[in-house]
Amino acid sequence: MRKHAFVVVASFVASVALTAQAPDRTKPPQPGPPAALKLPAIHKQKLSNGLPVWVVELHKVPVAQVNLVSFSGTANDPPGKYGLASFTAALLEEGAGSRSALEIADAIDYLGADLGATASIDASAVRLHVPVARLADALPLMADVALRPTFPKDELERQRLQRLTSLLQGRDEPATISAVAFSRVLYGKGHRYGTPQMGTAETIKTFGVDDLRGFYASMFRPDNATLLVVGDVTADRVVPLVEKQFGGWKATGAVAAEKLPAVEPPKTRQLFLIDKPGAPQSQIRIGSIGVPRSTPDYFPLTVMNTILGGSFTSRLNNNLREVHGYTYGANSTFDMRGGAGPFFAAAGVQTDKTSEALTEFFNELNGILKPVPADELARAKNYVSLRYPSAFETTGDISRRLEDQLVYRLPDDHFTSYVQNIQAVSAADVQRVAQKYVQPDKVAIVIVGDLSAIEPRIRALNLGPITKLTIDEVFGPKP
Amino acid sequence: MRRAAALLLLAVGTPAFAQTPAAPPKIELPYTQFTLPNGLRVIVHEDHSIPMATVNMWYHVGSAREKEKRTGFAHLFEHLMFMGSGHVKPGEFDERLEAAGGDNNGSTENDRTNYWINVPANSLEVALFLESDRMGYLLDTMTPKTVDAQRDVVKNERRQSYDNRPYGMAEITLGEMLYPPAHPYHWPVIGYMDDLTAASYEDVVAFFKTYYAPSNASLVVAGDVDTATARRLVEKWFSDVKAGPAPQPMTIPGVALSGVQKKTITDRVQLPRLYLAWLTPRHFEPGDAALDMVADVLAGGKNSRLYKRLVYDMQIAQDVSAFQASAALSSSFQIVATPRPGHTVAELQKVIDEEIQKLQREPPTAHELERSVNQTEASFYNRMERDGGFGGKADQLNAYFTYTGDPDWFNEDLARYRALSVTDISAAAAQFLPLDKRVELAVEPQKQP
């Protein structure tokens, strides 16, 4: 079959005499126009139990990606049970059908496959990546894990110990400490976004088999899921295969439906300092509550953030890294989720330049509120949109795009109109969303560093009231 | 076994749990190779699946070529390659690429430095212009100030990736313990702070002239390109880059450990960690592939021997990993394990040593080896999915070309693993992992004040 691109004989061409003239380097080549984005068709069908199946054929490499996506995630953790979705997903592979954890792992490894189950904020998924020649062998294992987990008590205890130790190790990582602290001070204990997806030592210690079974039943069900198949398959052949494995799946219980409480962004500027004695860098994170993925400002925000801190030439990276050399890299992010996720600018900066770096952060956060020059705007729009085809290169890439479309209910033309929507963003749009969402006087500032070295000069900047947090206040008591 | 691609889809219909899964088809990457008069070796690979192209340049120089008191220089130099050149003003390298929808990066290892640029295919010429200009005219715009600016960035890279990272100093310490001071793998690629401070503009000029000649580099152009057009554009933009002498080959004496080198360092961490390391055969030498499989039998997946005992059964470790770190002058085999709270590195080391000795005495089961080979085989297919960037097809063609002379060495590489027998695995463990000739490094948590 010609669609397998591999089988062509390589040709060797010996060194040849050149007739090319020296190029005129004073006339550098200019970029070409955007390429037409030709996306592979999505074959949408339903299995006999109503489970939607989306198939995308990608006949490049003989592999397949199969994702069963459930539309419940860590945001659906019940109050007091933070970490349950994540724990439940992790247990799926630890015993399913008639197989033990070790038997599942052995069978999957023997097939050269990868199988994983994880919960993210707005979805959970069981994902299989496998050479297509072994797809039929791997699918029953995937179906066991997704549909027939057994939640053995001893595996639950193993996982509990693993997770408590991971949480303990999180205290070592300055970037982790600053991210966890930042979410906590913005969202508080009462909002799911204020606690790591894994939960806390306190909650992890409480989970029992019944919690996991109950939560599993509420999240993994054919009326709350979609199956994606991407790879070197045809819809005609692969749909009967997945029908056999997933078509008999029935729902039990009710869909998990936790509502996130409303939360107000900061009304003033506040600093939170966390001591890391001897740290050669300070981890800085500045920001507020941003927007949900459903924001009508998605495209202007994407362009604005690219200019502020979303690319190498962005203002934050150029200033803090290239001009001043304070850091290996500075960036900014709008973390868009089902609810309004955080917006932040961040960098690890050398300890003795911490206060100088803070000043430059605020110079850029204030600078982006002013009109953006035309060439900078054009560059950002091109950077985001012209390389968009890269987002559809591999089976994993395509399956992630499809997951986004499903989880955030993006319109069918989202991908095909993406380039056009980015290119339509104007300088006025960028300024409007910057002024609306980047409010440098209403932010939380979290700094993890050697306070004996950095605190006096941070205080001298008079950025706002300062609160000191201990590691225990950030993570909860040590496991 | 060779199997035509056309048979592949039929295999999907085989019953579940066939004992011997169907072998995937042979891997071949079609390419065209030519050499410019200035000595630059060029490889072109077409892949029209998305309208993107990649330009991947390898300079055959890494930190192993550094001089005394100038450690970290090859990597600092890599940073300077993005700072503009004769016809590209400072800052313009990235600005031009981003304006074309392009992305780029570079990395430095012991033996090589690589650079890639991914662009929409219709901007391939922009990428070739930029790549050729820095090969031909880097020094035209280089100043001591440029060096100073990136020196600060690189020092912060070191702080972020080593000094301020949990267990970050262990990797540096391991290299120092494995290799004598005169061996170029003794010092870390990132370099020592004092040496980064000492690096000068004059060093930059000398390094460029010695190691950045076209004859010491190889270029891969891949993606949605037509071979004839790609060749014409490469010839156009690289034809004026002046030839230079190829650097002298390195003559590095072989190294061996004569006994156990033992050390404990402290770090700002919650849990201790154990590192065991051996000096092992170089990349692609006999023993190299077998040691990859030894690593997998010991610590690849839940059923591997060390994971199953330490993490799954005894539950005294949080993690364990093993790998053969292959390189051009010498490799190292490493086992790394973290004890759970209440347990010690000594407890872990006792079990690890028992399992190494067991594997040295008795071959693994056929199932264990097949499981590892199947995973290796699958990884070769997964490596075919992406064209550009680190580890994409272009980067792999360049790697195989650099280390074997054959860009399409995929099947030969995979054949090394398929040829292994279970006794090869135990023999490699016995020959290359002696318990009395190795490095034993422990990281212990700093005492709280």
HADDOCK unambig.tbl for C-alpha pairs under 7 A between the chains (distance, minus, plus):
assign (segid A and resid 1 and name CA) (segid B and resid 5 and name CA) 6.40 0.50 0.50
assign (segid A and resid 1 and name CA) (segid B and resid 6 and name CA) 4.83 0.50 0.50
assign (segid A and resid 4 and name CA) (segid B and resid 5 and name CA) 6.72 0.50 0.50
assign (segid A and resid 6 and name CA) (segid B and resid 27 and name CA) 6.17 0.50 0.50
assign (segid A and resid 6 and name CA) (segid B and resid 28 and name CA) 4.75 0.50 0.50
assign (segid A and resid 6 and name CA) (segid B and resid 29 and name CA) 5.39 0.50 0.50
assign (segid A and resid 6 and name CA) (segid B and resid 30 and name CA) 6.71 0.50 0.50
assign (segid A and resid 7 and name CA) (segid B and resid 28 and name CA) 5.71 0.50 0.50
assign (segid A and resid 8 and name CA) (segid B and resid 30 and name CA) 5.36 0.50 0.50
assign (segid A and resid 9 and name CA) (segid B and resid 30 and name CA) 5.79 0.50 0.50
assign (segid A and resid 10 and name CA) (segid B and resid 30 and name CA) 4.64 0.50 0.50
assign (segid A and resid 10 and name CA) (segid B and resid 31 and name CA) 5.02 0.50 0.50
assign (segid A and resid 10 and name CA) (segid B and resid 32 and name CA) 6.27 0.50 0.50
assign (segid A and resid 11 and name CA) (segid B and resid 31 and name CA) 6.39 0.50 0.50
assign (segid A and resid 11 and name CA) (segid B and resid 32 and name CA) 5.17 0.50 0.50
assign (segid A and resid 12 and name CA) (segid B and resid 32 and name CA) 5.71 0.50 0.50
assign (segid A and resid 12 and name CA) (segid B and resid 33 and name CA) 5.31 0.50 0.50
assign (segid A and resid 13 and name CA) (segid B and resid 32 and name CA) 6.71 0.50 0.50
assign (segid A and resid 13 and name CA) (segid B and resid 33 and name CA) 5.58 0.50 0.50
assign (segid A and resid 13 and name CA) (segid B and resid 34 and name CA) 5.24 0.50 0.50
assign (segid A and resid 14 and name CA) (segid B and resid 34 and name CA) 5.54 0.50 0.50
assign (segid A and resid 14 and name CA) (segid B and resid 35 and name CA) 6.82 0.50 0.50
assign (segid A and resid 15 and name CA) (segid B and resid 34 and name CA) 5.33 0.50 0.50
assign (segid A and resid 15 and name CA) (segid B and resid 35 and name CA) 4.61 0.50 0.50
assign (segid A and resid 15 and name CA) (segid B and resid 36 and name CA) 6.24 0.50 0.50
assign (segid A and resid 20 and name CA) (segid B and resid 235 and name CA) 6.40 0.50 0.50
assign (segid A and resid 20 and name CA) (segid B and resid 236 and name CA) 5.73 0.50 0.50
assign (segid A and resid 20 and name CA) (segid B and resid 239 and name CA) 6.92 0.50 0.50
assign (segid A and resid 21 and name CA) (segid B and resid 236 and name CA) 6.86 0.50 0.50
assign (segid A and resid 22 and name CA) (segid B and resid 236 and name CA) 6.80 0.50 0.50
assign (segid A and resid 22 and name CA) (segid B and resid 239 and name CA) 6.26 0.50 0.50
assign (segid A and resid 22 and name CA) (segid B and resid 240 and name CA) 5.26 0.50 0.50
assign (segid A and resid 23 and name CA) (segid B and resid 236 and name CA) 6.04 0.50 0.50
assign (segid A and resid 23 and name CA) (segid B and resid 237 and name CA) 6.01 0.50 0.50
assign (segid A and resid 25 and name CA) (segid B and resid 87 and name CA) 6.36 0.50 0.50
assign (segid A and resid 26 and name CA) (segid B and resid 87 and name CA) 6.75 0.50 0.50
assign (segid A and resid 28 and name CA) (segid B and resid 129 and name CA) 6.89 0.50 0.50
assign (segid A and resid 29 and name CA) (segid B and resid 125 and name CA) 6.18 0.50 0.50
assign (segid A and resid 29 and name CA) (segid B and resid 126 and name CA) 5.39 0.50 0.50
assign (segid A and resid 30 and name CA) (segid B and resid 126 and name CA) 6.39 0.50 0.50
assign (segid A and resid 31 and name CA) (segid B and resid 100 and name CA) 5.11 0.50 0.50
assign (segid A and resid 31 and name CA) (segid B and resid 122 and name CA) 6.93 0.50 0.50
assign (segid A and resid 31 and name CA) (segid B and resid 123 and name CA) 4.80 0.50 0.50
assign (segid A and resid 31 and name CA) (segid B and resid 126 and name CA) 6.53 0.50 0.50
assign (segid A and resid 32 and name CA) (segid B and resid 122 and name CA) 5.04 0.50 0.50
assign (segid A and resid 32 and name CA) (segid B and resid 123 and name CA) 5.41 0.50 0.50
assign (segid A and resid 35 and name CA) (segid B and resid 51 and name CA) 6.74 0.50 0.50
assign (segid A and resid 61 and name CA) (segid B and resid 381 and name CA) 6.70 0.50 0.50
assign (segid A and resid 61 and name CA) (segid B and resid 384 and name CA) 6.55 0.50 0.50
assign (segid A and resid 61 and name CA) (segid B and resid 385 and name CA) 6.31 0.50 0.50
assign (segid A and resid 102 and name CA) (segid B and resid 302 and name CA) 6.39 0.50 0.50
assign (segid A and resid 102 and name CA) (segid B and resid 303 and name CA) 6.20 0.50 0.50
assign (segid A and resid 105 and name CA) (segid B and resid 302 and name CA) 6.34 0.50 0.50
assign (segid A and resid 106 and name CA) (segid B and resid 303 and name CA) 6.38 0.50 0.50
assign (segid A and resid 109 and name CA) (segid B and resid 371 and name CA) 6.08 0.50 0.50
assign (segid A and resid 109 and name CA) (segid B and resid 375 and name CA) 6.44 0.50 0.50
assign (segid A and resid 110 and name CA) (segid B and resid 371 and name CA) 4.26 0.50 0.50
assign (segid A and resid 110 and name CA) (segid B and resid 374 and name CA) 6.19 0.50 0.50
assign (segid A and resid 110 and name CA) (segid B and resid 375 and name CA) 6.95 0.50 0.50
assign (segid A and resid 111 and name CA) (segid B and resid 374 and name CA) 6.41 0.50 0.50
assign (segid A and resid 112 and name CA) (segid B and resid 374 and name CA) 5.03 0.50 0.50
assign (segid A and resid 112 and name CA) (segid B and resid 375 and name CA) 4.02 0.50 0.50
assign (segid A and resid 112 and name CA) (segid B and resid 378 and name CA) 5.25 0.50 0.50
assign (segid A and resid 131 and name CA) (segid B and resid 378 and name CA) 6.25 0.50 0.50
assign (segid A and resid 132 and name CA) (segid B and resid 12 and name CA) 6.85 0.50 0.50
assign (segid A and resid 133 and name CA) (segid B and resid 8 and name CA) 5.99 0.50 0.50
assign (segid A and resid 133 and name CA) (segid B and resid 9 and name CA) 6.93 0.50 0.50
assign (segid A and resid 133 and name CA) (segid B and resid 11 and name CA) 5.35 0.50 0.50
assign (segid A and resid 133 and name CA) (segid B and resid 12 and name CA) 5.36 0.50 0.50
assign (segid A and resid 133 and name CA) (segid B and resid 22 and name CA) 6.16 0.50 0.50
assign (segid A and resid 133 and name CA) (segid B and resid 24 and name CA) 6.39 0.50 0.50
assign (segid A and resid 134 and name CA) (segid B and resid 12 and name CA) 6.64 0.50 0.50
assign (segid A and resid 134 and name CA) (segid B and resid 21 and name CA) 6.51 0.50 0.50
assign (segid A and resid 135 and name CA) (segid B and resid 12 and name CA) 6.30 0.50 0.50
assign (segid A and resid 136 and name CA) (segid B and resid 12 and name CA) 5.56 0.50 0.50
assign (segid A and resid 136 and name CA) (segid B and resid 13 and name CA) 6.69 0.50 0.50
assign (segid A and resid 136 and name CA) (segid B and resid 14 and name CA) 6.94 0.50 0.50
assign (segid A and resid 136 and name CA) (segid B and resid 16 and name CA) 5.97 0.50 0.50
assign (segid A and resid 137 and name CA) (segid B and resid 16 and name CA) 4.29 0.50 0.50
assign (segid A and resid 137 and name CA) (segid B and resid 17 and name CA) 5.41 0.50 0.50
assign (segid A and resid 162 and name CA) (segid B and resid 318 and name CA) 6.45 0.50 0.50
assign (segid A and resid 168 and name CA) (segid B and resid 270 and name CA) 7.00 0.50 0.50
assign (segid A and resid 169 and name CA) (segid B and resid 270 and name CA) 6.21 0.50 0.50
assign (segid A and resid 172 and name CA) (segid B and resid 166 and name CA) 6.05 0.50 0.50
assign (segid A and resid 172 and name CA) (segid B and resid 268 and name CA) 6.92 0.50 0.50
assign (segid A and resid 172 and name CA) (segid B and resid 269 and name CA) 5.42 0.50 0.50
assign (segid A and resid 172 and name CA) (segid B and resid 270 and name CA) 6.72 0.50 0.50
assign (segid A and resid 173 and name CA) (segid B and resid 165 and name CA) 6.73 0.50 0.50
assign (segid A and resid 173 and name CA) (segid B and resid 166 and name CA) 6.48 0.50 0.50
assign (segid A and resid 279 and name CA) (segid B and resid 164 and name CA) 6.08 0.50 0.50
assign (segid A and resid 280 and name CA) (segid B and resid 159 and name CA) 6.37 0.50 0.50
assign (segid A and resid 280 and name CA) (segid B and resid 163 and name CA) 6.87 0.50 0.50
assign (segid A and resid 280 and name CA) (segid B and resid 164 and name CA) 6.03 0.50 0.50
assign (segid A and resid 281 and name CA) (segid B and resid 159 and name CA) 6.71 0.50 0.50
assign (segid A and resid 281 and name CA) (segid B and resid 164 and name CA) 6.62 0.50 0.50
assign (segid A and resid 313 and name CA) (segid B and resid 94 and name CA) 6.54 0.50 0.50
assign (segid A and resid 313 and name CA) (segid B and resid 95 and name CA) 6.51 0.50 0.50
assign (segid A and resid 321 and name CA) (segid B and resid 153 and name CA) 6.35 0.50 0.50
assign (segid A and resid 322 and name CA) (segid B and resid 149 and name CA) 6.91 0.50 0.50
assign (segid A and resid 325 and name CA) (segid B and resid 149 and name CA) 6.02 0.50 0.50
assign (segid A and resid 325 and name CA) (segid B and resid 152 and name CA) 5.00 0.50 0.50
assign (segid A and resid 325 and name CA) (segid B and resid 153 and name CA) 4.91 0.50 0.50
assign (segid A and resid 326 and name CA) (segid B and resid 153 and name CA) 6.87 0.50 0.50
assign (segid A and resid 327 and name CA) (segid B and resid 153 and name CA) 5.94 0.50 0.50
assign (segid A and resid 327 and name CA) (segid B and resid 156 and name CA) 5.34 0.50 0.50
assign (segid A and resid 328 and name CA) (segid B and resid 153 and name CA) 5.28 0.50 0.50
assign (segid A and resid 328 and name CA) (segid B and resid 154 and name CA) 6.90 0.50 0.50
assign (segid A and resid 328 and name CA) (segid B and resid 156 and name CA) 5.25 0.50 0.50
assign (segid A and resid 328 and name CA) (segid B and resid 157 and name CA) 4.96 0.50 0.50
assign (segid A and resid 348 and name CA) (segid B and resid 160 and name CA) 6.96 0.50 0.50
assign (segid A and resid 350 and name CA) (segid B and resid 156 and name CA) 6.50 0.50 0.50
assign (segid A and resid 379 and name CA) (segid B and resid 98 and name CA) 6.06 0.50 0.50
assign (segid A and resid 379 and name CA) (segid B and resid 99 and name CA) 4.20 0.50 0.50
assign (segid A and resid 382 and name CA) (segid B and resid 98 and name CA) 6.87 0.50 0.50
assign (segid A and resid 382 and name CA) (segid B and resid 99 and name CA) 5.43 0.50 0.50
assign (segid A and resid 382 and name CA) (segid B and resid 100 and name CA) 6.22 0.50 0.50
assign (segid A and resid 382 and name CA) (segid B and resid 101 and name CA) 5.19 0.50 0.50
assign (segid A and resid 383 and name CA) (segid B and resid 98 and name CA) 4.74 0.50 0.50
assign (segid A and resid 383 and name CA) (segid B and resid 99 and name CA) 5.74 0.50 0.50
assign (segid A and resid 383 and name CA) (segid B and resid 100 and name CA) 6.58 0.50 0.50
assign (segid A and resid 383 and name CA) (segid B and resid 101 and name CA) 4.01 0.50 0.50
assign (segid A and resid 383 and name CA) (segid B and resid 102 and name CA) 6.52 0.50 0.50
assign (segid A and resid 384 and name CA) (segid B and resid 101 and name CA) 6.67 0.50 0.50
assign (segid A and resid 385 and name CA) (segid B and resid 101 and name CA) 6.87 0.50 0.50
assign (segid A and resid 386 and name CA) (segid B and resid 100 and name CA) 6.94 0.50 0.50
assign (segid A and resid 386 and name CA) (segid B and resid 101 and name CA) 4.60 0.50 0.50
assign (segid A and resid 386 and name CA) (segid B and resid 120 and name CA) 6.60 0.50 0.50
assign (segid A and resid 387 and name CA) (segid B and resid 101 and name CA) 4.97 0.50 0.50
assign (segid A and resid 387 and name CA) (segid B and resid 102 and name CA) 6.52 0.50 0.50
assign (segid A and resid 387 and name CA) (segid B and resid 119 and name CA) 6.87 0.50 0.50
assign (segid A and resid 387 and name CA) (segid B and resid 120 and name CA) 5.96 0.50 0.50
assign (segid A and resid 389 and name CA) (segid B and resid 50 and name CA) 6.25 0.50 0.50
assign (segid A and resid 389 and name CA) (segid B and resid 51 and name CA) 6.73 0.50 0.50
assign (segid A and resid 393 and name CA) (segid B and resid 50 and name CA) 6.53 0.50 0.50
assign (segid A and resid 393 and name CA) (segid B and resid 386 and name CA) 6.63 0.50 0.50
assign (segid A and resid 394 and name CA) (segid B and resid 385 and name CA) 5.43 0.50 0.50
assign (segid A and resid 394 and name CA) (segid B and resid 386 and name CA) 6.33 0.50 0.50
